[in-house]
Amino acid sequence: MEITDSNYKELINSGKPVVIDFWATWCGPCRMVGPIIEELAATYGEQAVIGKCDVDNNSDVTTEFGIRNIPTVIFFKDGKQVDKQVGSASKSVFEEKLKAIL
């Protein structure tokens, strides 16, 4: 799912846990995290909103959450940020953080 300046507030407040991967096309480590996020979306898509936000095209959401380094993956529950992973990590790290908010 693509997360943008126009839809992120609605998604974060949807009542479901939300995972947002902040990335850019030119970012090498983002290309390693991207497939992990896609796998999590395929597995947990019924239970959580899982998507990606291109930082180059969405300055409002990027600024609101103070994204300075990418990839950054932020985890939300009940409309509030509850966890964050900055930089690349293994699938098990992301999956553990997601399971903690389900």
C-alpha positions in Angstrom: 0.0 0.0 0.0 1.3 3.5 -0.8 1.2 5.9 2.1 1.0 9.5 1.1 0.6 13.0 2.6 -3.1 12.8 1.7 -3.9 9.4 3.3 -1.5 8.8 6.2 -3.7 10.4 9.0 -6.7 8.4 8.0 -4.7 5.2 7.9 -3.0 5.8 11.3 -6.4 6.4 12.9 -8.1 3.4 11.1 -8.3 1.4 14.3 -5.8 -1.2 12.9 -2.1 -1.4 13.8 -0.1 0.5 11.1 3.4 -0.1 9.8 5.0 2.6 7.5 8.2 2.1 5.7 9.8 5.4 4.8 12.1 4.9 1.8 13.4 6.4 -1.5 14.2 4.9 -4.9 17.9 6.0 -4.6 18.4 4.4 -1.2 20.4 1.1 -1.2 19.4 -0.2 2.2 15.7 0.6 1.4 15.9 -2.0 -1.4 16.8 -4.6 1.2 13.9 -3.6 3.6 11.3 -3.2 0.9 10.8 -6.9 0.1 10.5 -7.7 3.9 7.7 -5.1 4.2 6.0 -6.6 1.2 6.2 -10.1 2.7 4.8 -8.8 6.0 1.9 -7.1 4.1 1.1 -10.4 2.3 1.1 -12.3 5.6 -0.5 -9.8 8.0 -2.5 -7.5 5.6 -5.8 -8.6 7.1 -4.7 -7.6 10.7 -2.7 -4.5 10.0 -2.2 -1.6 7.5 1.3 -2.1 6.1 2.7 0.3 3.5 5.5 2.3 2.1 6.0 6.1 1.9 8.4 7.6 -0.6 10.1 10.4 1.3 10.9 12.3 -1.9 7.2 12.7 -2.8 5.6 13.1 0.7 7.3 15.9 2.7 4.4 16.5 5.1 4.3 13.0 6.6 8.1 12.8 6.5 8.4 16.1 8.4 5.7 15.2 10.9 7.5 12.1 12.0 11.0 13.6 11.9 12.4 11.2 9.3 16.1 12.0 8.9 17.5 8.6 7.9 16.1 6.0 5.6 15.0 3.3 5.7 12.9 4.1 8.8 10.0 1.9 9.7 7.5 3.2 12.2 4.9 1.1 14.0 1.6 2.7 15.2 -1.1 1.3 17.5 -4.3 3.2 18.4 -3.1 6.2 16.3 0.1 6.6 18.3 3.7 5.7 17.4 4.8 2.8 19.6 8.0 1.6 17.9 10.6 2.5 15.3 13.3 0.7 13.4 15.9 3.0 11.7 18.1 1.2 9.2 18.1 -2.2 7.7 17.3 -5.2 9.9 16.3 -8.9 9.4 12.7 -9.9 8.7 12.5 -11.4 12.2 13.1 -8.0 13.8 10.3 -6.4 11.8 8.0 -9.3 12.3 8.6 -9.3 16.1 7.8 -5.6 16.3 4.6 -6.1 14.2 3.5 -9.0 16.3 3.9 -6.9 19.5 1.2 -4.4 18.2 -1.3 -7.0 16.9 
